[in-house]
Amino acid sequence: MKYYFIAGEASGDLHASNLIHELVKQDTKAQIRGLGGELMEQEGMQLVKHYRDMAFMGFIPVLLNLRKIKKNFNLSEQDLLAFKPDVLILVDYPGFNLRMAEFAKRNGIKVFYYISPKIWAWKKGRIKKIKAYVDEMFTILPFETEFYKQFNFDVTYVGNPVLDAVQLKLRNISTPEFLNENKLEEKPVIGLLPGSRMQEIKSLLPRMLKAASEFESHQLVITAAPNISEETYKNMLHGYDAKLVYGKTYDVLQHADVAVLASGTVSLEAGVIKCPQIVCYRMGGGMLVYFIGKLIFGIGKVSLVNLILNRYAVPELLQHHCSVKNIRKELMHIIKDQDYLTKMKHSYQELHEKLGESGASKRAAQAIINKLR
């Protein structure tokens, strides 16, 4: 069968690549093409456009890049029609993907969605488009089944692919080996994971650096996004003693005493790896956007760890709360308060129990093939 994928960011590239890996094992005649990243390409997908040319976040960046975004839509639409796939498989990234779902549906192409947009957190109105244009939704969070049931939309829960990704890619190396391999000092590590989009990095990394640099007993290690140049990071590091590493997110989470990270899939990855964490997020609008989100859109918890456990098991610093002072305060709690740290680690054990067994990518591939046949 012929499969067309669209993933618009690093986490989507990772999970789509694991799904592709399982698809080609079960469908030996699979032809796969689409938009995504090098991980998907390594598993055999013909890469049409890299997600680094598609990741625009926030009102102003989107406005400034409207011509490029329109060009990406046109390219995707034309390539999709030329390829004539049996199914379009969309991976999260709703702003782009729901429009592509509508286009595919109008042109008689079956639409499957893998990893639901986070409409349970905000923009619940997107359920109308999902019901209208998506033939099958494969979800990865246990509470999503009940959420969609409210809207009379049946989904297929396949488990969480983060478990698969960690199982496949987490290396069995000791902390001394990790330090030596990356030319690090023999000091405890504070991991800084400011996201994969330029806007996130520019907003979060300077605050993370300033807060964490005050802990002289620790060294700072930044996980760099593959789509961002080393020069870009180094321009932000003037005056700070921090090490930059590429392609070693799981290593950093495994060996760090604590991770300060951008809200997203990496929060769940840290939870699965059992790395203490501080979840951060900040975009334009500050306090105003925070209160609009809380009061008008009803946005509550944002970290996947907290959403799955339905309580604040890890700290969230959002918008104006994401300040140097507050990051420093939370770092102090985790580094100095053993009871606080123990409580967080106990929550991670509960998280593992709720997520269940690994094998989500294999189950999703089986379900996709069965539904197509």
Secondary structure in CASP SS format (residue, H / E / C, confidence):
PFRMAT SS
TARGET T0000
AUTHOR 0000-0000-0000
METHOD secondary structure of the structure
MODEL  1
M C 1.00
K E 1.00
Y E 1.00
Y E 1.00
F E 1.00
I E 1.00
A E 1.00
G C 1.00
E C 1.00
A H 1.00
S H 1.00
G H 1.00
D H 1.00
L H 1.00
H H 1.00
A H 1.00
S H 1.00
N H 1.00
L H 1.00
I H 1.00
H H 1.00
E H 1.00
L H 1.00
V H 1.00
K H 1.00
Q H 1.00
D C 1.00
T C 1.00
K C 1.00
A C 1.00
Q E 1.00
I E 1.00
R E 1.00
G E 1.00
L E 1.00
G E 1.00
G C 1.00
E H 1.00
L H 1.00
M H 1.00
E H 1.00
Q H 1.00
E C 1.00
G C 1.00
M C 1.00
Q E 1.00
L E 1.00
V E 1.00
K E 1.00
H E 1.00
Y H 1.00
R H 1.00
D H 1.00
M C 1.00
A C 1.00
F C 1.00
M C 1.00
G C 1.00
F H 1.00
I H 1.00
P H 1.00
V H 1.00
L H 1.00
L H 1.00
N C 1.00
L H 1.00
R H 1.00
K H 1.00
I H 1.00
K H 1.00
K H 1.00
N H 1.00
F H 1.00
N H 1.00
L H 1.00
S H 1.00
E H 1.00
Q H 1.00
D H 1.00
L H 1.00
L H 1.00
A H 1.00
F H 1.00
K C 1.00
P C 1.00
D C 1.00
V E 1.00
L E 1.00
I E 1.00
L E 1.00
V E 1.00
D C 1.00
Y C 1.00
P H 1.00
G H 1.00
F H 1.00
N H 1.00
L H 1.00
R H 1.00
M H 1.00
A H 1.00
E H 1.00
F H 1.00
A H 1.00
K H 1.00
R H 1.00
N C 1.00
G C 1.00
I C 1.00
K E 1.00
V E 1.00
F E 1.00
Y E 1.00
Y E 1.00
I C 1.00
S C 1.00
P C 1.00
K C 1.00
I C 1.00
W C 1.00
A C 1.00
W C 1.00
K C 1.00
K H 1.00
G H 1.00
R H 1.00
I H 1.00
K H 1.00
K H 1.00
I H 1.00
K H 1.00
A H 1.00
Y H 1.00
V C 1.00
D C 1.00
E E 1.00
M E 1.00
F E 1.00
T E 1.00
I C 1.00
L C 1.00
P C 1.00
F C 1.00
E H 1.00
T H 1.00
E H 1.00
F H 1.00
Y H 1.00
K H 1.00
Q C 1.00
F C 1.00
N C 1.00
F C 1.00
D C 1.00
V C 1.00
T E 1.00
Y E 1.00
V C 1.00
G C 1.00
N C 1.00
P H 1.00
V H 1.00
L H 1.00
D H 1.00
A H 1.00
V H 1.00
Q H 1.00
L H 1.00
K H 1.00
L C 1.00
R C 1.00
N C 1.00
I C 1.00
S C 1.00
T H 1.00
P H 1.00
E H 1.00
F H 1.00
L H 1.00
N H 1.00
E H 1.00
N C 1.00
K C 1.00
L C 1.00
E C 1.00
E C 1.00
K C 1.00
P C 1.00
V E 1.00
I E 1.00
G E 1.00
L E 1.00
L E 1.00
P C 1.00
G C 1.00
S C 1.00
R C 1.00
M H 1.00
Q H 1.00
E H 1.00
I H 1.00
K H 1.00
S H 1.00
L H 1.00
L H 1.00
P H 1.00
R H 1.00
M H 1.00
L H 1.00
K H 1.00
A H 1.00
A H 1.00
S C 1.00
E C 1.00
F C 1.00
E C 1.00
S C 1.00
H C 1.00
Q E 1.00
L E 1.00
V E 1.00
I E 1.00
T E 1.00
A E 1.00
A C 1.00
P C 1.00
N C 1.00
I C 1.00
S C 1.00
E H 1.00
E H 1.00
T H 1.00
Y H 1.00
K H 1.00
N H 1.00
M H 1.00
L C 1.00
H C 1.00
G C 1.00
Y C 1.00
D C 1.00
A E 1.00
K E 1.00
L E 1.00
V E 1.00
Y E 1.00
G C 1.00
K C 1.00
T H 1.00
Y H 1.00
D H 1.00
V H 1.00
L H 1.00
Q H 1.00
H H 1.00
A C 1.00
D C 1.00
V E 1.00
A E 1.00
V E 1.00
L E 1.00
A E 1.00
S C 1.00
G C 1.00
T H 1.00
V H 1.00
S H 1.00
L H 1.00
E H 1.00
A H 1.00
G H 1.00
V H 1.00
I H 1.00
K C 1.00
C C 1.00
P C 1.00
Q E 1.00
I E 1.00
V E 1.00
C E 1.00
Y E 1.00
R C 1.00
M C 1.00
G C 1.00
G C 1.00
G H 1.00
M H 1.00
L H 1.00
V H 1.00
Y H 1.00
F H 1.00
I H 1.00
G H 1.00
K H 1.00
L H 1.00
I H 1.00
F C 1.00
G C 1.00
I C 1.00
G C 1.00
K C 1.00
V C 1.00
S C 1.00
L H 1.00
V H 1.00
N H 1.00
L H 1.00
I H 1.00
L H 1.00
N C 1.00
R C 1.00
Y C 1.00
A C 1.00
V C 1.00
P C 1.00
E E 1.00
L E 1.00
L E 1.00
Q H 1.00
H H 1.00
H H 1.00
C C 1.00
S C 1.00
V H 1.00
K H 1.00
N H 1.00
I H 1.00
R H 1.00
K H 1.00
E H 1.00
L H 1.00
M H 1.00
H H 1.00
I H 1.00
I H 1.00
K H 1.00
D C 1.00
Q H 1.00
D H 1.00
Y H 1.00
L H 1.00
T H 1.00
K H 1.00
M H 1.00
K H 1.00
H H 1.00
S H 1.00
Y H 1.00
Q H 1.00
E H 1.00
L H 1.00
H H 1.00
E H 1.00
K H 1.00
L H 1.00
G C 1.00
E C 1.00
S C 1.00
G C 1.00
A H 1.00
S H 1.00
K H 1.00
R H 1.00
A H 1.00
A H 1.00
Q H 1.00
A H 1.00
I H 1.00
I H 1.00
N H 1.00
K H 1.00
L H 1.00
R C 1.00
END
